[in-house]
Structure formats: structure tokens, C-alpha cells
Amino acid sequence: MKPESEERSPAQRLGLVQVYTGNGKGKTTAAIGLALRASGHGLRTYIGQLAKGSVCGELEGLARLAPEVRIEQYGAGPAFHADVLTHDQRQAARTGLEAARDAMQSGKYHIVILDEVLVACRLGLVPEASLLTLIDDRPSDVELVLTGRDAPPSILERADLVTEMREVKHPFSTGVQARIGIEY
């Protein structure tokens, strides 16, 4: 059975560039929701997490959607701080970007999600120029989704859809810690 996308007209198969950015919660969740919806139509999604290297709920949950959804982490350690970036973190980010490029060019995936790539860009783990080249090299039928805080203006300009998550109220401000299954 063909994925629904192959039964649609060429205009309906047009892939776009989406950006989920901002200080509010929900960037990764929105991208994963897209992968979930796409899997229901037989579309294949590759997710590369570039600034996450620890166990989080989406790894186990999305593994259940294989083979339509594939998720890999390219973070070295659980947290990234701009003042203490390691060689391993830099190498992991480069590896993740190349894996995403390979997935995007492979013809196997309809959607490629680079989760937290904008954070990796801000921290200098992924050069902005490399990310712009990735956007430019995207096959026309692949949807490319970039997530993370502080999207550079050049990325926003190239995107077809930009959603900014804005924090209005968050339980962290009242001392509620990250909760398993909710924040991670």
C-alpha cells in the first residue's frame, strides 16, 4: 500500500520548512505531534535530537511507531551550557546534522525534524551557514522542521511557517519541577 502522499498531486506533496521557536513550552511536542499525524497516513519521519542526550519519554513512545518514525539523539550528556561546551558535544552535533542531511536526501523520509537544532546553532554547535545550506539542499518533497529557542533571523526568513511559542505562565516559576511524562 502506497503512503497517502504518493497518491496526492505534486502540489500536495510539496515539502515546506517549518520552525517552532520561542521561550514557551511545546516546540518539541508540536514537532512530534506532526510526526504522529503523518504516521497515521503512512508517511515516514526522521527525527534527530541535536541537544538532547538523555532518556526522555518521546524516545520510548516514538519507538512504538517504527518503522514510520525513526528517532535518534545526538547530544553528549543531559545538558548544554554555552560556557562549557565539550569536544564530544560539538562532534555529536556535527554527526546529528550529517545524519539529518543523509535522511533528508535518502528518499526514505517525507518529514525530517531537527529537534533543538536552533539551540545547537545559538550555542555554536551547528554553524548557522550549515543550517542554511541544509535548508537550501532540501528536496522539494521533504518537509523540514526545525525546533529550538532563539531562531536566527536568517532561518526565520527562509522558513515557510514560523510558530513562536510564548510563555504566559509556567509552573516552574512556582517551584514545580519537571515532571516525567509531561516535560520529559
C-alpha positions, 0 to 999 in steps of 0.5 A, a space after each residue: 500500500 502506497 503512503 497517502 502522499 504518493 497518491 496526492 498531486 505534486 502540489 500536495 506533496 510539496 515539502 515546506 520548512 517549518 520552525 517552532 521557536 520561542 521561550 514557551 513550552 511545546 516546540 518539541 511536542 508540536 514537532 512530534 505531534 506532526 510526526 504522529 499525524 503523518 504516521 497515521 497516513 503512512 508517511 515516514 519521519 526522521 527525527 534527530 535530537 541535536 541537544 538532547 542526550 538523555 532518556 526522555 519519554 518521546 524516545 520510548 513512545 516514538 519507538 512504538 511507531 517504527 518503522 514510520 518514525 525513526 528517532 535518534 539523539 545526538 547530544 553528549 550528556 543531559 545538558 548544554 551550557 554555552 560556557 562549557 561546551 565539550 569536544 564530544 558535544 560539538 562532534 555529536 552535533 556535527 554527526 546529528 546534522 550529517 545524519 539529518 542531511 543523509 535522511 533528508 536526501 535518502 528518499 526514505 523520509 517525507 518529514 525530517 525534524 531537527 529537534 533543538 537544532 536552533 539551540 545547537 546553532 545559538 550555542 555554536 554547535 551547528 554553524 548557522 551557514 550549515 543550517 542554511 545550506 541544509 535548508 537550501 539542499 532540501 528536496 522539494 518533497 521533504 518537509 523540514 522542521 526545525 525546533 529550538 529557542 532563539 531562531 536566527 533571523 536568517 532561518 526565520 526568513 527562509 522558513 515557510 511557517 514560523 510558530 513562536 511559542 510564548 510563555 504566559 505562565 509556567 509552573 516552574 516559576 512556582 517551584 514545580 519541577 519537571 515532571 516525567 511524562 509531561 516535560 520529559 
